[in-house]
Amino acid sequence: HFINANSGWTISNFQIGSQLYLNVYKTTDGGRTWSTISDTSFSSLRSIGFADSLNGWLGTLAWPGTVLYRTTDGGFNWIETIQSAVTDSLGICGISVVDNGHVFGCGRYFDPARFFKTSNGGINWTVKNLNAHITTLIDCHFFNKDSGFVVGGTGNTFSNRNGAVLFTSDGGETWINRFTTAPRGQWCWKISFPDRQNGYISLEKLSSGMGSSVYFLKTTDGGDTWKEKVFLNSFADE
């Protein structure tokens, strides 16, 4: 996540032998150099977002444990914010920061499907159960405090899972389904809007094979309609 051309953060999880490394990295020179920020309380880092140079939020897949952290000093120190015991909030896969007050999150990769919302900079959070609309939630993107998308999938197993795109115009109080993919065992992964009208959603699947095409979704009308596009005709072609 970058707040301008120079300042940004990224996260990583990797293991060497029995040692697990969970790090936040920060750059102030456009990625030429990075400082490493480690915290022994971290567990399975998953998403990160900042409102400005100081205030940011970090999502994890910790269960049991802390699924959301907050920083007020640019990421050098992190405050435990949401525990996994809070209404079965077992992980935050996606974070979307609108401003210093309004932050949204969603998760998790397997289930349950939970939507997170704060209007006071992460001091207090509302957690909603979206299992009536979707099985898994992986990412979100909000244009403002009211309008935004969450994406993930529907279906109890990976082989029968479809991608699903939900939209809200009232800050997450109500949701409508804007798109469901064809049944290919693929589901929505990450969402991005380079501008207000043009958006993209990547799809993920676990297995490959001859003729197993890879798709992504594209909108040119701000997310009102979506079309499936072929990214790669077959994994076996590469």
Secondary structure by P-SEA (a helix, b strand, c coil): ccccccccccccccccccbbbbbbbbbcccccbbbbbbbccccccccccccccccbbbbccccccccbbbbccccccccccccccccccccccbbbbcccccccbbbbccccbbbbbbcccccbbbbbbcccccccccccccccccccccccccccccccbbbbbbbbcccccbbbbccccccccbbbcbbbbcccccbbbbbbbccccccccccbbbbcccccbbbbbbcccccccc
